[in-house]
Amino acid sequence: MAGPPDPSSVRVSGDWHHFDVRANGLRFHAVEAPGRRPADRPLVLLLHGFGEFWWSWRHQIPALTDAGFRAVAVDLRGYGDSDKPPRGYDGWTLAGDTNGLIRALGHSDATLVGHADGGLVCWATATLHPRVVSRVAVIASPHPRALRRTVIRDRRQRTAFLPGFLHNQLPRLGERRLAQRDGAYIAQYFAERAAPSWQGTSDYAEAVELNRSAIQIPYVAHSSLEYRRWAFRSQFRPDGSRFMDLMNQRLHIPVLALRGGDDPYILDHVMAASHRWSAHLEYREIDDAAHFVHQEQPGAVTERLLDLLSAESI
């Protein structure tokens, strides 16, 4: 019987440069286009969402690089071939990871682009470490205060978001659910949240296969759930109250918020509600896409990102 996948299995061969970078006391696996990318190129740091790894950004890395930027995608703490400590999945530590990564890559600031949980890391980093963040793009990732407020007050968003989120709070059962039957949960997760037009493609099949394998890497299932466990449990503890208090301030940098028009998981009005915490937020929906819009409609997302990157600093 074959054992679980090795962490190095996420170092997918292709037109990529895989490397390791140390930040905030951990080793992170990072990926960029081949060839030396000097630090005088503006850095775009790409942060994936729940149950995925750097592969989520395979379309954006070459496109942003060709446009003159240094696009670097990382496996977040606990994912892929990055280190997987048992703790450190709170908002402060995750923001510290990103702050450290920007500096370890040789830059003084960066544009942060994040999907889902990666987007929440973007919001936290921009708020807690404002000097290192010049712009932010979030995909299917409302401001954490907007999400909490809407889940409490809006039945539709609560019904879409809360059941799976709560199920994952159960110790050991959540991990077993993610990794059993060769990561079948990930296949179901994608099928429930992806637009039908993408599901019929070879790109979709490859993404599901790779993510099913990656979730079975030892400790990844546990680490991925710890993000969500802290987000929920901290609401009833002083550290969660302190974090949400710190997040209750407006950003004054350009922020792009994107959502697939057919996303059944993060609804339209919760994304729009993020305006309250961003003075310069541009919110756009992209047609014929759902929760994984940057993979479903990569050209449209890249175009929006390039518009953000070319905008004048505020």
C-alpha positions in Angstrom: 0.0 0.0 0.0 1.4 3.4 -1.0 2.2 5.9 1.7 1.0 9.5 1.8 2.5 11.9 -0.8 5.8 13.5 -0.1 5.8 17.3 0.4 8.1 17.7 -2.6 5.3 16.4 -4.8 3.9 20.0 -5.0 7.1 21.0 -6.8 5.4 20.4 -10.1 7.7 20.3 -13.0 7.3 22.9 -15.7 8.3 26.4 -16.7 8.8 27.4 -13.0 11.6 28.1 -10.6 11.1 26.5 -7.2 13.0 27.8 -4.2 12.9 28.1 -0.4 12.7 31.3 1.6 13.0 31.7 5.4 10.7 34.1 7.1 9.2 34.5 10.6 11.1 31.4 11.8 9.8 29.1 9.1 10.8 27.7 5.7 8.4 28.5 2.9 8.3 26.9 -0.5 8.0 29.6 -3.2 7.5 29.6 -7.0 8.2 32.2 -9.7 8.9 32.3 -13.4 12.4 30.9 -14.5 15.4 33.3 -14.7 16.6 35.8 -12.3 14.0 38.3 -11.2 15.8 41.4 -9.7 14.4 42.9 -6.6 13.9 46.2 -8.4 10.9 44.7 -10.1 7.7 45.4 -8.1 6.8 42.3 -6.0 3.4 40.7 -6.3 3.0 38.1 -3.6 0.3 35.5 -4.4 -1.4 33.7 -1.5 -3.7 30.7 -2.1 -6.9 29.7 -0.4 -8.2 26.8 1.7 -7.3 23.2 0.6 -4.9 24.4 -2.2 -1.3 25.3 -2.7 0.8 27.6 -5.0 -0.6 25.9 -8.1 -3.7 28.1 -7.7 -1.7 30.9 -9.3 -0.2 29.0 -12.3 -1.9 31.3 -14.8 -1.0 34.6 -13.1 2.7 33.9 -12.5 3.8 34.0 -16.2 1.3 36.7 -17.1 2.4 39.1 -14.4 6.0 38.3 -15.0 5.7 39.1 -18.7 4.1 42.5 -17.7 7.3 43.5 -15.8 6.5 42.4 -12.2 8.1 39.8 -9.9 5.2 37.4 -9.2 5.9 35.0 -6.4 3.4 32.4 -5.2 4.0 30.6 -1.9 2.7 27.6 -0.1 1.2 29.2 3.0 2.3 28.0 6.5 1.1 24.4 6.9 0.6 23.7 3.2 2.5 22.0 0.4 6.2 22.0 0.9 6.3 24.8 3.5 6.9 24.1 7.1 3.9 22.7 9.1 4.2 23.8 12.7 1.4 22.7 15.1 0.6 26.3 16.0 0.7 29.8 14.6 -2.5 30.0 12.6 -3.8 33.1 14.2 -4.2 36.4 12.4 -1.1 38.1 13.9 1.3 35.2 13.1 0.0 34.8 9.5 0.4 38.6 8.9 3.9 38.3 10.4 4.6 35.5 7.9 3.7 37.8 5.0 5.6 40.7 6.4 8.7 38.5 6.8 8.3 37.0 3.3 8.3 40.4 1.6 11.5 41.4 3.4 13.2 38.0 2.9 12.5 38.2 -0.8 14.6 41.4 -0.9 11.7 44.0 -1.1 10.5 46.8 1.1 6.9 46.5 0.0 4.6 44.4 -2.2 1.2 44.1 -3.7 -0.7 41.2 -2.0 -3.1 39.0 -3.9 -5.1 36.4 -2.0 -7.9 34.0 -2.5 -10.3 33.0 0.3 -8.1 32.3 3.4 -5.2 33.9 1.6 -7.3 37.0 1.1 -7.9 37.2 4.9 -4.1 37.1 5.3 -3.9 40.0 2.9 -6.4 42.1 4.9 -4.6 41.3 8.2 -1.1 42.1 6.8 -2.2 45.4 5.2 -3.8 46.5 8.6 -1.1 45.2 11.0 2.0 45.9 8.7 0.9 48.8 6.6 4.4 49.9 5.6 5.1 46.8 3.6 1.8 46.7 1.6 1.3 49.0 -1.3 -1.9 47.5 -2.8 -4.2 44.6 -2.2 -6.3 42.3 -4.4 -8.7 39.9 -2.7 -10.7 37.2 -4.4 -13.8 35.7 -2.8 -12.5 37.1 0.5 -14.4 39.9 2.2 -12.9 41.9 5.1 -13.1 39.7 8.2 -15.3 42.1 10.0 -17.7 42.3 7.0 -17.8 38.5 6.9 -18.5 38.2 10.6 -21.2 40.9 10.6 -23.0 39.4 7.5 -22.8 35.8 8.7 -24.5 36.9 12.0 -27.2 39.1 10.4 -27.9 37.5 7.0 -29.5 34.0 6.8 -28.4 33.4 3.1 -24.7 34.1 3.8 -25.0 32.1 7.1 -26.5 29.1 5.3 -23.9 29.2 2.5 -20.8 29.7 4.8 -21.4 28.3 8.3 -22.3 24.5 8.0 -18.9 23.4 6.5 -17.0 25.9 8.6 -18.5 24.5 11.8 -18.1 20.9 10.8 -14.3 21.5 10.5 -14.1 22.6 14.1 -14.3 18.9 15.3 -10.8 17.6 16.3 -9.6 14.6 14.3 -12.9 14.2 12.5 -12.2 17.2 10.3 -8.7 15.9 9.4 -10.1 12.5 8.5 -12.8 14.0 6.4 -10.3 16.0 4.3 -7.8 13.2 3.7 -9.9 10.0 3.5 -10.6 8.3 0.2 -7.6 10.0 -1.5 -8.8 13.5 -0.7 -12.3 13.0 -2.1 -13.6 15.9 0.0 -11.4 18.3 -2.1 -13.1 17.0 -5.3 -16.5 17.6 -3.8 -15.4 21.0 -2.5 -14.4 22.1 -6.0 -17.4 20.6 -7.6 -19.8 22.5 -5.3 -18.0 25.8 -5.8 -16.8 25.9 -9.4 -18.7 27.1 -12.4 -19.8 24.3 -14.8 -17.9 25.7 -17.7 -14.6 25.2 -15.9 -15.5 21.7 -14.6 -15.6 20.4 -18.1 -12.0 21.3 -18.8 -8.7 19.4 -18.5 -7.4 22.3 -16.5 -10.1 21.7 -13.9 -9.3 17.9 -13.8 -5.6 18.6 -13.3 -6.3 21.1 -10.5 -8.6 18.8 -8.6 -6.1 15.9 -8.9 -3.2 17.9 -7.7 -5.1 19.4 -4.8 -6.5 16.0 -3.7 -2.9 14.8 -3.5 -1.6 17.8 -1.7 -4.2 17.6 1.1 -2.9 14.1 1.9 0.6 15.3 2.6 1.2 14.6 6.3 0.0 17.4 8.6 -1.6 19.5 5.8 -5.2 18.5 6.6 -4.6 19.5 10.3 -2.8 22.8 9.4 -5.4 23.9 6.8 -8.2 23.4 9.4 -6.3 25.3 12.1 -6.8 28.5 10.1 -10.5 28.1 10.4 -10.5 26.8 13.9 -8.7 29.9 15.1 -11.0 32.1 13.2 -14.0 30.6 14.9 -12.8 29.8 18.4 -11.1 33.2 18.8 -14.5 34.9 18.5 -15.1 33.7 22.1 -11.7 34.6 23.5 -9.9 37.9 24.3 -7.4 37.3 21.6 -10.1 37.3 19.0 -11.7 40.4 20.3 -8.3 42.2 20.3 -7.7 41.1 16.7 -11.1 42.3 15.5 -10.6 45.6 17.3 -7.3 46.1 15.5 -9.0 45.2 12.2 -11.6 47.9 12.7 -9.7 50.6 10.8 -9.9 51.8 7.2 -7.2 51.0 4.7 -6.1 54.0 2.5 -4.3 52.0 -0.3 -5.9 50.8 -3.5 -7.9 47.6 -2.9 -9.4 45.4 -5.6 -12.1 43.0 -4.6 -13.1 40.3 -7.1 -15.9 37.7 -7.0 -17.1 35.2 -9.5 -20.7 36.1 -10.4 -21.9 32.6 -9.6 -20.0 32.0 -6.4 -22.4 30.1 -4.1 -20.1 30.4 -1.1 -19.3 34.1 -0.7 -22.3 36.3 -1.7 -22.3 39.6 -3.5 -23.4 41.9 -0.6 -20.7 40.6 1.8 -18.0 41.5 -0.7 -19.5 44.9 -1.3 -19.7 45.5 2.5 -15.9 45.6 2.7 -16.1 49.2 1.5 -16.5 50.2 5.1 -12.9 49.2 5.9 -11.3 50.4 2.6 -11.4 54.0 1.5 -10.3 53.1 -2.1 -12.0 49.8 -2.8 -13.0 48.7 -6.3 -15.4 45.8 -6.3 -15.9 43.8 -9.5 -17.8 40.6 -10.4 -16.6 38.4 -13.2 -19.1 36.5 -15.3 -19.1 32.7 -15.9 -17.1 32.1 -12.8 -17.7 31.0 -9.2 -15.5 30.6 -6.2 -12.2 30.0 -8.0 -12.5 32.9 -10.4 -8.7 33.3 -10.8 -8.5 29.8 -12.2 -11.9 29.8 -14.0 -11.4 33.1 -15.8 -7.6 33.7 -15.5 -7.4 36.2 -18.3 -10.1 38.4 -16.9 -8.6 38.3 -13.4 -5.1 39.1 -14.7 -6.4 42.1 -16.6 -8.0 43.4 -13.4 -4.8 42.8 -11.5 -2.7 44.7 -14.1 -5.2 47.6 -13.8 -4.6 47.7 -10.1 -0.8 47.4 -10.5 -0.7 50.3 -12.9 -2.9 52.6 -10.8 -1.2 55.5 -9.1 -0.3 55.2 -5.5 -2.6 57.0 -3.1 
